[in-house]
Amino acid sequence: MLSFKISYATMEDIDLLVRHRVSMWNDISAELTAAAPNFEEKTRGWIKKKLSEGKLIGFIAKTQDGHVAGSGCLWIREHPPIPMSAHMEVPYLLSMYTEEGFRRKGVGKMIVEAAIAWCRDRGYDRINLDASEAGKRLYETLGFKPGYSMRLQL
């Protein structure tokens, strides 16, 4: 059985985080990704900025021999005061991606559990996310519930 180790992303991991975010969107809708001008370049700039500010926490899962199995990120977003939370920041889970050869082996679950632990250790009282159809079951098994998120496409 494979075992994995989670590490935090550094500035040296930007290419990996970009590749995984673009691959995640390709899996969701290759047409959307193809139609988005400069998507990879914009993604790289955003990840670099947020990672350098400490507002993006990347979690990378690797095998014992160092092969990357997957990654995911927490974006620490500023949030206005709300009655349900004492915090003015809310961690948002995004860019969850597992390499094809490692899917259905617990990689995604390990990454989400590491993100949950990171948030708990820092006193956060919630994590938000938008789940793809492929990810909903995993998040539900870890206790995530549908929320208030609604969207108007303009």
C-alpha positions as a Markdown table, in Angstrom:
| # | Residue | x | y | z |
|---|---|---|---|---|
| 1 | Met | 0.0 | 0.0 | 0.0 |
| 2 | Leu | 1.2 | 3.5 | -0.9 |
| 3 | Ser | 1.8 | 6.0 | 1.9 |
| 4 | Phe | 2.0 | 9.7 | 1.4 |
| 5 | Lys | 3.5 | 12.7 | 3.2 |
| 6 | Ile | 2.1 | 16.2 | 3.2 |
| 7 | Ser | 4.4 | 19.2 | 3.0 |
| 8 | Tyr | 3.7 | 22.9 | 2.7 |
| 9 | Ala | 4.2 | 24.6 | -0.6 |
| 10 | Thr | 7.0 | 27.1 | -1.0 |
| 11 | Met | 7.8 | 29.6 | -3.7 |
| 12 | Glu | 9.7 | 26.8 | -5.5 |
| 13 | Asp | 6.4 | 24.9 | -5.9 |
| 14 | Ile | 4.6 | 27.6 | -7.9 |
| 15 | Asp | 4.9 | 25.7 | -11.2 |
| 16 | Leu | 3.3 | 22.6 | -9.6 |
| 17 | Leu | 0.5 | 24.6 | -8.0 |
| 18 | Val | -0.2 | 26.3 | -11.3 |
| 19 | Arg | -0.2 | 23.0 | -13.2 |
| 20 | His | -2.5 | 21.4 | -10.7 |
| 21 | Arg | -5.0 | 24.3 | -10.8 |
| 22 | Val | -5.1 | 24.4 | -14.6 |
| 23 | Ser | -5.4 | 20.6 | -14.7 |
| 24 | Met | -8.3 | 20.8 | -12.1 |
| 25 | Trp | -10.1 | 23.3 | -14.4 |
| 26 | Asn | -9.4 | 21.1 | -17.5 |
| 27 | Asp | -11.0 | 18.2 | -15.7 |
| 28 | Ile | -14.0 | 20.3 | -14.8 |
| 29 | Ser | -14.4 | 21.9 | -18.3 |
| 30 | Ala | -11.6 | 21.9 | -20.8 |
| 31 | Glu | -13.8 | 24.2 | -23.0 |
| 32 | Leu | -13.8 | 26.9 | -20.2 |
| 33 | Thr | -10.1 | 26.6 | -19.7 |
| 34 | Ala | -9.3 | 26.8 | -23.4 |
| 35 | Ala | -11.6 | 29.9 | -23.8 |
| 36 | Ala | -10.0 | 31.8 | -20.9 |
| 37 | Pro | -7.3 | 34.1 | -22.3 |
| 38 | Asn | -4.0 | 33.9 | -20.4 |
| 39 | Phe | -5.5 | 31.7 | -17.8 |
| 40 | Glu | -2.2 | 30.0 | -16.9 |
| 41 | Glu | -0.3 | 33.3 | -16.8 |
| 42 | Lys | -3.0 | 34.9 | -14.6 |
| 43 | Thr | -3.0 | 31.9 | -12.3 |
| 44 | Arg | 0.7 | 32.0 | -11.9 |
| 45 | Gly | 0.7 | 35.7 | -11.0 |
| 46 | Trp | -2.1 | 35.2 | -8.5 |
| 47 | Ile | -0.5 | 32.2 | -6.8 |
| 48 | Lys | 2.8 | 33.9 | -6.6 |
| 49 | Lys | 1.3 | 37.0 | -5.0 |
| 50 | Lys | -0.9 | 35.2 | -2.5 |
| 51 | Leu | 1.8 | 32.7 | -1.6 |
| 52 | Ser | 4.4 | 35.5 | -1.0 |
| 53 | Glu | 1.8 | 37.4 | 1.2 |
| 54 | Gly | 1.1 | 34.3 | 3.3 |
| 55 | Lys | -2.5 | 34.4 | 2.1 |
| 56 | Leu | -2.2 | 31.1 | 0.2 |
| 57 | Ile | -1.2 | 27.9 | 2.0 |
| 58 | Gly | -0.4 | 25.0 | -0.3 |
| 59 | Phe | -0.4 | 21.4 | 0.8 |
| 60 | Ile | 1.5 | 18.9 | -1.4 |
| 61 | Ala | 1.1 | 15.1 | -1.1 |
| 62 | Lys | 4.1 | 13.1 | -2.1 |
| 63 | Thr | 4.9 | 9.4 | -2.0 |
| 64 | Gln | 7.8 | 8.2 | 0.2 |
| 65 | Asp | 10.1 | 8.3 | -2.8 |
| 66 | Gly | 9.2 | 11.9 | -3.6 |
| 67 | His | 6.6 | 11.6 | -6.4 |
| 68 | Val | 3.9 | 14.2 | -6.3 |
| 69 | Ala | 0.5 | 12.7 | -5.9 |
| 70 | Gly | -1.6 | 15.8 | -5.5 |
| 71 | Ser | -2.1 | 19.2 | -4.0 |
| 72 | Gly | -4.6 | 21.6 | -2.6 |
| 73 | Cys | -4.6 | 25.1 | -1.2 |
| 74 | Leu | -6.2 | 27.3 | 1.4 |
| 75 | Trp | -6.8 | 30.9 | 0.4 |
| 76 | Ile | -7.0 | 33.0 | 3.6 |
| 77 | Arg | -9.6 | 35.6 | 2.5 |
| 78 | Glu | -10.5 | 38.8 | 4.2 |
| 79 | His | -14.1 | 38.7 | 5.4 |
| 80 | Pro | -16.4 | 41.4 | 6.8 |
| 81 | Pro | -17.7 | 40.8 | 10.3 |
| 82 | Ile | -20.4 | 38.2 | 10.5 |
| 83 | Pro | -22.4 | 37.1 | 13.6 |
| 84 | Met | -21.3 | 33.4 | 13.2 |
| 85 | Ser | -17.6 | 34.0 | 13.5 |
| 86 | Ala | -15.1 | 36.1 | 15.5 |
| 87 | His | -12.6 | 36.1 | 12.6 |
| 88 | Met | -12.3 | 38.6 | 9.9 |
| 89 | Glu | -10.6 | 36.0 | 7.6 |
| 90 | Val | -12.1 | 32.8 | 6.3 |
| 91 | Pro | -10.0 | 30.0 | 4.8 |
| 92 | Tyr | -11.3 | 28.9 | 1.4 |
| 93 | Leu | -10.2 | 25.5 | 0.1 |
| 94 | Leu | -9.4 | 25.5 | -3.6 |
| 95 | Ser | -7.3 | 24.0 | -6.3 |
| 96 | Met | -7.7 | 20.4 | -5.1 |
| 97 | Tyr | -6.0 | 18.1 | -7.6 |
| 98 | Thr | -4.8 | 14.5 | -7.5 |
| 99 | Glu | -2.5 | 13.1 | -10.2 |
| 100 | Glu | -4.3 | 10.4 | -12.3 |
| 101 | Gly | -2.2 | 7.5 | -11.1 |
| 102 | Phe | -2.9 | 8.3 | -7.5 |
| 103 | Arg | -6.7 | 8.8 | -7.6 |
| 104 | Arg | -8.9 | 6.8 | -5.2 |
| 105 | Lys | -6.0 | 6.2 | -2.9 |
| 106 | Gly | -6.8 | 8.7 | -0.2 |
| 107 | Val | -4.6 | 11.6 | -1.4 |
| 108 | Gly | -7.4 | 14.1 | -1.6 |
| 109 | Lys | -8.7 | 13.1 | 1.8 |
| 110 | Met | -5.2 | 13.5 | 3.3 |
| 111 | Ile | -4.8 | 17.0 | 1.8 |
| 112 | Val | -8.2 | 18.1 | 3.1 |
| 113 | Glu | -7.5 | 16.7 | 6.6 |
| 114 | Ala | -4.2 | 18.6 | 6.6 |
| 115 | Ala | -6.0 | 21.8 | 5.7 |
| 116 | Ile | -8.6 | 21.2 | 8.4 |
| 117 | Ala | -5.8 | 20.6 | 11.0 |
| 118 | Trp | -4.0 | 23.7 | 9.8 |
| 119 | Cys | -7.2 | 25.8 | 10.3 |
| 120 | Arg | -8.0 | 24.3 | 13.7 |
| 121 | Asp | -4.4 | 24.9 | 14.9 |
| 122 | Arg | -4.8 | 28.6 | 14.1 |
| 123 | Gly | -8.3 | 28.9 | 15.7 |
| 124 | Tyr | -10.4 | 29.3 | 12.6 |
| 125 | Asp | -14.0 | 28.2 | 13.0 |
| 126 | Arg | -14.9 | 27.4 | 9.4 |
| 127 | Ile | -13.6 | 26.5 | 6.0 |
| 128 | Asn | -15.5 | 27.4 | 2.8 |
| 129 | Leu | -15.2 | 25.8 | -0.6 |
| 130 | Asp | -17.0 | 25.3 | -3.9 |
| 131 | Ala | -17.1 | 21.7 | -4.8 |
| 132 | Ser | -17.0 | 20.1 | -8.2 |
| 133 | Glu | -19.3 | 17.2 | -8.8 |
| 134 | Ala | -16.3 | 14.9 | -8.5 |
| 135 | Gly | -15.3 | 16.3 | -5.1 |
| 136 | Lys | -18.7 | 16.6 | -3.3 |
| 137 | Arg | -18.7 | 13.1 | -1.8 |
| 138 | Leu | -15.2 | 13.5 | -0.3 |
| 139 | Tyr | -16.1 | 16.8 | 1.3 |
| 140 | Glu | -19.4 | 15.4 | 2.7 |
| 141 | Thr | -17.6 | 12.4 | 4.2 |
| 142 | Leu | -15.3 | 14.9 | 6.1 |
| 143 | Gly | -18.3 | 16.9 | 7.4 |
| 144 | Phe | -18.7 | 19.7 | 4.9 |
| 145 | Lys | -22.3 | 20.9 | 4.5 |
| 146 | Pro | -24.0 | 22.8 | 1.6 |
| 147 | Gly | -23.9 | 26.5 | 2.4 |
| 148 | Tyr | -25.4 | 29.8 | 1.3 |
| 149 | Ser | -23.4 | 30.2 | -1.9 |
| 150 | Met | -25.4 | 31.3 | -4.9 |
| 151 | Arg | -24.2 | 32.6 | -8.2 |
| 152 | Leu | -25.6 | 34.8 | -11.0 |
| 153 | Gln | -23.7 | 34.3 | -14.2 |
| 154 | Leu | -23.5 | 37.6 | -16.0 |
